[in-house]
Amino acid sequence: MSKIISLLERLGENAEFRYANAEQLAVLISDTDPALIDAVISGDQQALEAILGARSNIVCAIYPADEPHQDEPADDEQDEDKIHLKHCG
């Protein structure tokens, strides 16, 4: 796995790899596991998960804390919040 991480580091360090040709990329990935290369090229997510020991179904959820119950506002405060319509005509 450390070879995979070092490959990703090398790709991230140099923006010129975005425009690299096949020869340059071949040199870059020469010490990378061929199964990993095949999985990346074919887009095989399950193979990548197996090789990297990762899972794709990870969920992060945040639950807000319960707010304490507040006393209900007085009637005059409730009336201010309402919209009053007047029918003309």
Secondary structure, 3 states (H helix, E strand, C coil): CHHHHHHHHHHHHCHHHHHCCHHHHHHHCCCCCHHHHHHHHHCCHHHHHHHHCCCCCCCCCCCCCCCCCCCCCCHHHHHHHCCCCCCCC
